[in-house]
C-alpha cells in the first residue's frame, strides 16, 4: 500500500511538472513572437512591449503566475532528479545509460540548471530595470524606449554569447522535455507521432530563433 502511494505521488509530480513545462513553453512561444518583431519593425516591437509592460492583466495576474510556474517547474525537476538518483540501483557509468538514452534525456538537470541561470540573467537584464524604471525612479511613460534597450543589451559580445549558449542548451532541454511531458500525462495515441514532430520542430525553431535575434542585433546595431 505504501509503495503504491509513493508511485502515485511520483506520477502526480511528473504530471504536474509536465503541465508546468507546457505552460512555460506557451510563454516562450509568445515571448519569441514579440522579440522577432524587433528584427522587422522597431515600432511594432515598441507598441507590443509597451502594451505588455503596462497592461494590468499581464502585470498583476499573468506575470506572477509565470514566476510561480518557473519556480515550481525547476523545483519539481530537482526533486524528481534527486528521487530518481536515489532509487537507481546502478549508476549510468555501470549501466551504460548512453546506449539506451540521449544526452539530453540523461542531463535534463544540467540543461535545466543552465536554463534557470539564463532566466535569472534575463530577469536581471530586463525585468528588474523595468521595475526600477516604473516604480522606483517613477519615470514618465516612454513608448519608444523598448527597442533601444533591447539593442543595448546585445552590444556586448560576452552577453550575446551567453544568450546564444543558453538557448542552445534550452533547445536540448526542450528536445527531450516536450515529448516526455506528453508521456508523463499519458498522451499516447495515433496523434503522438505528429506531436513528437511538433515538439522537435519547436525545440529547434524557437531557441535558434532567439539566437538569430541576439546575433542580428549584435551585428547590425
C-alpha positions as MATLAB code, in Angstrom:
seq = 'XXXXXXXXXXXXXXXXXXXXXXXXXXXXXXXXXXXXXXXXXXXXXXXXXXXXXXXXXXXXXXXXXXXXXXXXXXXXXXXXXXXXXXXXXXXXXXXXXXXXXXXXXXXXXXXXXXXXXXXXXXXXXXXXXXXXXXXXXXXXXXXXXXXXXXXXXXXXXXXXXXXXXXXXXXXXXXXXXXXXXXXXXXXXXXXXXXXXXXXXXXXXXXXXXXXXXXXXXXXXX';
ca = [
       0.000    0.000    0.000;
       2.787    2.414    0.940;
       4.691    1.546   -2.243;
       1.559    2.152   -4.328;
       1.030    5.537   -2.659;
       4.628    6.526   -3.360;
       4.230    5.507   -7.007;
       1.055    7.570   -7.364;
       2.777   10.515   -5.696;
       5.725   10.244   -8.103;
       3.397   10.071  -11.115;
       1.451   13.090   -9.848;
       4.699   15.061   -9.504;
       5.744   14.131  -13.050;
       2.346   15.158  -14.426;
       2.450   18.471  -12.537;
       5.960   19.151  -13.811;
       4.931   18.261  -17.369;
       1.935   20.612  -17.268;
       4.040   23.444  -15.840;
       6.602   22.827  -18.596;
       3.937   23.027  -21.304;
       2.660   26.270  -19.766;
       6.161   27.746  -19.844;
       6.504   26.710  -23.477;
       3.417   28.762  -24.338;
       5.042   31.754  -22.673;
       8.274   31.049  -24.558;
       6.431   30.986  -27.889;
       4.688   34.274  -27.101;
       7.965   35.859  -25.994;
       9.635   34.649  -29.193;
       6.915   36.194  -31.348;
       7.280   39.568  -29.628;
      11.070   39.583  -29.856;
      11.024   38.550  -33.507;
       9.087   41.702  -34.374;
      12.168   43.685  -33.274;
      14.002   42.298  -36.320;
      11.409   43.549  -38.798;
       9.846   46.656  -37.289;
      11.025   48.553  -34.216;
       7.729   50.468  -33.929;
       5.742   47.234  -33.748;
       8.103   45.869  -31.121;
       7.785   49.066  -29.083;
       3.989   49.000  -29.290;
       3.648   45.367  -28.202;
       6.250   45.745  -25.449;
       4.544   48.863  -24.110;
       1.188   47.080  -24.046;
       2.634   44.035  -22.252;
       4.544   46.215  -19.794;
       1.573   48.372  -18.806;
      -1.434   46.084  -19.088;
      -2.792   45.356  -15.570;
      -3.875   41.811  -16.505;
      -0.383   40.984  -17.736;
       1.442   42.722  -14.892;
      -0.649   41.668  -11.900;
      -2.107   38.304  -12.968;
      -0.148   36.621  -15.767;
       3.302   37.751  -14.628;
       3.000   36.411  -11.046;
       1.609   33.128  -12.414;
       4.580   32.919  -14.764;
       7.082   33.491  -11.941;
       5.380   30.827   -9.815;
       5.377   28.476  -12.827;
       9.127   28.902  -13.289;
       9.827   28.298   -9.588;
       7.523   25.266   -9.471;
       8.875   23.678  -12.664;
      12.515   23.843  -11.682;
      11.866   22.903   -8.054;
       9.974   19.806   -9.166;
      12.772   18.994  -11.606;
      15.331   18.996   -8.790;
      13.055   16.920   -6.538;
      12.387   14.299   -9.225;
      16.059   14.118  -10.209;
      17.029   13.546   -6.588;
      14.405   10.799   -6.205;
      15.442    9.130   -9.460;
      19.089    9.090   -8.418;
      18.187    7.715   -5.001;
      16.040    4.957   -6.492;
      18.509    3.961   -9.231;
      20.404    0.854   -8.036;
      23.091    1.019  -10.720;
      24.791    4.181  -11.917;
      24.753    5.196  -15.549;
      28.500    4.611  -15.699;
      27.926    0.933  -14.876;
      24.643    0.636  -16.702;
      25.864    2.307  -19.913;
      22.998    4.789  -19.988;
      24.373    6.406  -23.140;
      23.495    3.253  -25.062;
      19.833    3.488  -24.108;
      19.084    7.217  -23.963;
      20.131   10.537  -25.447;
      22.456   13.048  -23.788;
      19.508   15.432  -23.405;
      17.405   12.912  -21.502;
      20.314   11.919  -19.212;
      21.285   15.510  -18.435;
      17.973   17.311  -18.060;
      19.027   18.576  -14.635;
      22.192   20.131  -16.121;
      20.470   21.829  -19.053;
      17.630   22.824  -16.733;
      20.048   24.443  -14.287;
      21.668   26.427  -17.098;
      18.258   27.478  -18.401;
      17.285   28.609  -14.895;
      20.515   30.621  -14.651;
      19.690   32.183  -18.001;
      16.179   33.098  -16.827;
      17.709   34.819  -13.799;
      20.067   36.707  -16.129;
      17.095   37.671  -18.283;
      15.288   38.993  -15.215;
      18.404   40.942  -14.279;
      18.731   42.359  -17.795;
      15.128   43.279  -18.498;
      12.609   42.701  -15.714;
      14.492   44.396  -12.844;
      15.384   47.516  -14.909;
      11.731   47.701  -15.982;
      10.525   47.583  -12.375;
      13.084   50.223  -11.349;
      12.102   52.437  -14.283;
       8.382   52.326  -13.473;
       8.180   52.005   -9.699;
      11.457   53.235   -8.202;
      12.590   56.105  -10.397;
       8.952   56.683  -11.470;
       9.857   57.860  -14.963;
       7.211   59.162  -17.354;
       5.932   56.567  -19.814;
       8.084   56.318  -22.927;
       6.522   54.095  -25.555;
       9.604   54.088  -27.799;
      12.340   53.068  -25.359;
      11.984   49.269  -25.584;
      13.770   48.706  -28.887;
      16.833   50.753  -27.928;
      17.005   48.972  -24.561;
      16.900   45.592  -26.295;
      19.609   46.539  -28.765;
      21.796   47.903  -25.980;
      21.782   44.549  -24.172;
      23.198   42.792  -27.219;
      26.041   45.231  -27.824;
      28.271   43.196  -25.510;
      29.803   40.143  -27.235;
      30.060   38.370  -23.875;
      26.372   38.810  -23.039;
      25.377   37.858  -26.574;
      27.496   34.701  -26.352;
      25.910   33.784  -23.006;
      22.453   34.175  -24.501;
      23.339   32.032  -27.508;
      24.840   29.199  -25.440;
      21.867   29.313  -23.058;
      19.386   28.987  -25.898;
      21.391   26.114  -27.353;
      21.032   24.249  -24.057;
      17.378   25.265  -23.928;
      16.972   23.568  -27.302;
      18.393   20.334  -25.875;
      16.189   20.678  -22.799;
      13.078   21.135  -24.937;
      14.094   18.346  -27.316;
      13.586   15.806  -24.578;
      11.223   17.717  -22.299;
       8.387   18.320  -24.770;
       7.874   14.679  -25.651;
       8.453   13.391  -22.123;
       5.754   15.824  -20.965;
       3.147   14.099  -23.115;
       4.343   10.691  -21.938;
       4.000   11.851  -18.336;
       0.360   12.863  -18.835;
      -0.367    9.571  -20.604;
      -0.923   11.015  -24.067;
      -0.097    8.085  -26.341;
      -2.324    7.564  -29.371;
      -2.388    7.975  -33.151;
      -1.581   11.679  -32.801;
       1.593   11.053  -30.788;
       3.881   10.841  -33.822;
       2.694   14.231  -35.085;
       3.104   15.759  -31.632;
       6.639   14.397  -31.418;
       7.465   16.093  -34.720;
       5.881   19.298  -33.438;
       7.969   19.064  -30.278;
      11.208   18.587  -32.187;
      10.316   21.468  -34.502;
       9.570   23.736  -31.541;
      12.836   22.709  -29.843;
      14.774   23.818  -32.922;
      12.861   26.788  -34.312;
      12.214   28.776  -31.120;
      15.635   28.589  -29.372;
      17.556   29.066  -32.624;
      15.172   31.882  -33.477;
      16.181   33.605  -30.239;
      19.836   33.039  -31.157;
      19.198   34.656  -34.528;
      17.586   37.678  -32.827;
      20.554   38.124  -30.474;
      23.110   37.845  -33.280;
      21.071   40.089  -35.579;
      21.036   42.958  -33.094;
      24.647   42.375  -32.086;
      25.985   42.659  -35.628;
      23.541   45.230  -37.057;
      23.489   47.977  -34.407;
];
